[in-house]
Amino acid sequence: LLDRERIDIQKGKLEKYDPQMVLSRYLHTLILKMLRIAEEKHTSLDKQILICNEIIQLVSSQLNYPDGELCRITRDAELLLAIQEREHREDHTGPISRIGDRRVHRPRTSIAQTSLFTGSPNEPSLASEFKHEIQSSDRIDLLISFIKWSGIRLIIDDLRDFVSRGNKLRIITTSYTGATDLKAIEELTSLPNTEVKISYDTDRTRLHAKTYLFHRNTGFSTAYIGSANISNPAMTSGLEWNVKVTEQDSPDIIRKIEATFDSYWDNPEFIVYRHEDQDRLRRALSKERPKCNDLLPVFDIQPYYFQKEILEKLQAERQIHNNYRNLVVAATGTGKTVISAFDYKSLIARPGQYPRLLFVAHREEILKQSLSVFRGILRDPNFGDLMVGGHKPSQIDHLFISIQSLNSADLPAITTPEYYDMIIVDEFHHAAAPSYQKLLTYYMPQILLGLTATPERMDNLDILEYFDGKISAEIR
């Protein structure tokens, strides 16, 4: 007994705390305790069933529950272990129905009561339980911070069989720490009825959750929540802690998991992965792996009204006047790079599918700042590569390059004239110099955008000749 003089008791009105749930849980606890005592006193099972039926009869009678008689427990009652749909087909005799040849194996742990996995040798491994969960599921949703091939290969055959029966598999993951294996993502994407979404921006999403949700139309859905990512050690021998929650035991938790997963699925931060996104994911994983990198700022930028006016004039030049060689004159401090980044952003047809871009400047500092601006506006810290000084790019589709590096590496020699969809040249007044001539005479991009604060002649050469002799927009 508690010493009331040494404790403080807090109470609340029953009506405020879902009284039906509170009352039913109280009865569950009390009846279970009493039945345990009855068992210890060698009370027969028949007697225990009789007592339970009397409780059912009393409650249904008092509450006018019409189906109370159907809820009575018979002496020959059995525990329901599985419900399997029959296969329906037709032959020359007409429609027939039979249980399929596929035998569904139940998980070792209950699908009605909560369980805890701690990696103990006496417990089933997550891999073996997942195999059985997959077999008996109608839909599967996976939310994992990273996915390793060593883990996926343990269950890939089971997943392949699962989706081949028309069931749907959804997966959300990230490029967090660069730990995800590209091979695992590619293998999952190749499965039918499967969608994979990835967050490439771990600075914003910071997804650390590991949740495996196995939907069952029978009302026996289960979910695993804990520390285990999809890797071989985590799913076999690792000391990972994971709670298995059941819909029968904790329906509110299952509903919340479902709702949260759906909210992530609809979040534009998570982008559908397709096979053509290989290079983007490879770069994202490479850049997330620990190394010195100070070029990953992510911030929200909106154009000022005067920048919007410039952007609108550029659109008018292209759509009305069919002029795709545009010079923007803007005074220092008015945000030429911001304008160019928003102009480029307007060309993106769908998230993650970037047109090829070549951004040229004559100084490393300008290129670094410009790359940061583009990453911020595109909200993609993995966008673009530098090719200047000691920086070596992992790709050339979205390249920020100095004019010196362009000439020394002879970039035109490894690209076609139409390779880049858009070429942006910062401080275009330098373009009158001989070093820019190969760039301007070789390439034929869909859009050429020049940025400058001083479009005046340089060395008696007129830079307007590259823009049909006119300025598309200016802020003086």
Secondary structure as UniProt FT lines:
FT   HELIX           4..6
FT   HELIX           14..16
FT   HELIX           19..40
FT   TURN            41..42
FT   HELIX           45..62
FT   TURN            63..64
FT   TURN            66..67
FT   HELIX           68..71
FT   TURN            75..76
FT   STRAND          86..91
FT   TURN            92..93
FT   STRAND          94..99
FT   STRAND          115..117
FT   TURN            121..122
FT   HELIX           126..135
FT   STRAND          139..144
FT   HELIX           149..164
FT   TURN            165..166
FT   STRAND          168..174
FT   HELIX           176..178
FT   HELIX           182..189
FT   TURN            192..193
FT   STRAND          194..199
FT   HELIX           202..205
FT   STRAND          210..215
FT   TURN            217..218
FT   STRAND          222..226
FT   HELIX           232..235
FT   TURN            236..237
FT   STRAND          242..246
FT   TURN            247..249
FT   HELIX           251..265
FT   TURN            268..269
FT   STRAND          271..272
FT   HELIX           275..277
FT   HELIX           278..288
FT   HELIX           305..319
FT   TURN            320..321
FT   STRAND          325..330
FT   TURN            332..333
FT   HELIX           336..345
FT   TURN            346..347
FT   TURN            351..352
FT   STRAND          357..361
FT   HELIX           364..378
FT   TURN            381..382
FT   STRAND          385..388
FT   TURN            389..390
FT   STRAND          398..402
FT   HELIX           403..408
FT   TURN            409..410
FT   HELIX           411..414
FT   TURN            417..418
FT   STRAND          422..425
FT   HELIX           428..432
FT   HELIX           434..436
FT   HELIX           437..442
FT   STRAND          447..452
FT   TURN            459..460
FT   HELIX           463..467
FT   TURN            468..469
FT   STRAND          473..475
//
